[in-house]
Amino acid sequence: MTGHRHHRPGAPDQRLPRLQPTEAAVLTVARHFFQSFARPETEGWLAAFDHAARFFGAEDGPRIAISVLQSVQRMREARRSCFHFSNPDCPHCAEVIGESERHFIGAFRGMAHGRLSEAYGHALILCEGHDADPLLAEMRRLAGLLLDRDPQPMAAAAGLH
């Protein structure tokens, strides 16, 4: 993992694609974990659990955060190069999605919608051609935790949209 690159307002970067609220929450939780690995002094893992609890609720949030963390870990075990991510604490940076982040969400989205070949393609890129099965197993578990959830009303109430 590497630290984030600071994105200036108006810079010609890829703006965050249209994500479902659950996908955006998963990405934010993952970014906090990425930040925790890149800069441990930020204690990003605390923010990851806090965001998950606020978005998904006090009961489900911690389980979902752990599942996101396990997905991140499986990816980290397979990768050999740095993973670039946007800083979840920087308002301008958080609007930008990098290529690696796009593949992370693509793998999650594929598993959540039962599009296994799509998920596998993204996971294989994330794992840089190494064994993607452990990552896919964790993404399947994460998708299972989120099936049939609609956290949108909860997120709106918490001001997280």
Solvent accessible surface area in square Angstrom, and as a share of the most:
residue,aa,sasa,rsa
1,M,53,0.24
2,T,34,0.20
3,G,33,0.32
4,H,50,0.22
5,R,135,0.49
6,H,114,0.51
7,H,11,0.05
8,R,154,0.56
9,P,82,0.52
10,G,72,0.69
11,A,14,0.11
12,P,133,0.84
13,D,54,0.28
14,Q,99,0.44
15,R,87,0.32
16,L,63,0.31
17,P,49,0.31
18,R,224,0.82
19,L,26,0.13
20,Q,110,0.49
21,P,48,0.30
22,T,23,0.13
23,E,7,0.03
24,A,35,0.27
25,A,3,0.02
26,V,0,0.00
27,L,3,0.01
28,T,33,0.19
29,V,0,0.00
30,A,0,0.00
31,R,6,0.02
32,H,13,0.06
33,F,3,0.01
34,F,0,0.00
35,Q,9,0.04
36,S,16,0.11
37,F,71,0.29
38,A,27,0.21
39,R,107,0.39
40,P,91,0.57
41,E,120,0.54
42,T,48,0.28
43,E,89,0.40
44,G,3,0.02
45,W,122,0.43
46,L,86,0.43
47,A,37,0.29
48,A,0,0.00
49,F,57,0.24
50,D,72,0.37
51,H,22,0.10
52,A,0,0.00
53,A,32,0.25
54,R,109,0.40
55,F,5,0.02
56,F,2,0.01
57,G,17,0.16
58,A,90,0.70
59,E,134,0.60
60,D,35,0.18
61,G,0,0.00
62,P,50,0.32
63,R,116,0.42
64,I,2,0.01
65,A,0,0.00
66,I,76,0.39
67,S,0,0.00
68,V,0,0.00
69,L,41,0.20
70,Q,53,0.24
71,S,0,0.00
72,V,0,0.00
73,Q,47,0.21
74,R,51,0.19
75,M,0,0.00
76,R,87,0.32
77,E,103,0.46
78,A,11,0.08
79,R,31,0.11
80,R,165,0.60
81,S,65,0.42
82,C,60,0.36
83,F,2,0.01
84,H,82,0.36
85,F,8,0.04
86,S,2,0.01
87,N,16,0.08
88,P,22,0.14
89,D,94,0.49
90,C,15,0.09
91,P,101,0.63
92,H,78,0.35
93,C,0,0.00
94,A,28,0.22
95,E,87,0.39
96,V,4,0.02
97,I,2,0.01
98,G,13,0.13
99,E,114,0.51
100,S,20,0.13
101,E,0,0.00
102,R,91,0.33
103,H,28,0.13
104,F,0,0.00
105,I,4,0.02
106,G,8,0.08
107,A,0,0.00
108,F,5,0.02
109,R,70,0.26
110,G,0,0.00
111,M,17,0.08
112,A,28,0.22
113,H,105,0.47
114,G,55,0.52
115,R,107,0.39
116,L,101,0.50
117,S,99,0.64
118,E,59,0.26
119,A,0,0.00
120,Y,96,0.36
121,G,32,0.30
122,H,46,0.21
123,A,0,0.00
124,L,61,0.30
125,I,94,0.48
126,L,1,0.01
127,C,0,0.00
128,E,64,0.29
129,G,57,0.54
130,H,69,0.31
131,D,93,0.48
132,A,2,0.02
133,D,89,0.46
134,P,57,0.36
135,L,1,0.00
136,L,18,0.09
137,A,52,0.40
138,E,29,0.13
139,M,0,0.00
140,R,132,0.48
141,R,116,0.43
142,L,0,0.00
143,A,6,0.05
144,G,45,0.43
145,L,58,0.29
146,L,14,0.07
147,L,106,0.53
148,D,155,0.80
149,R,60,0.22
150,D,101,0.53
151,P,4,0.03
152,Q,99,0.44
153,P,90,0.56
154,M,74,0.33
155,A,2,0.02
156,A,54,0.42
157,A,94,0.73
158,A,49,0.38
159,G,56,0.54
160,L,39,0.20
161,H,179,0.80
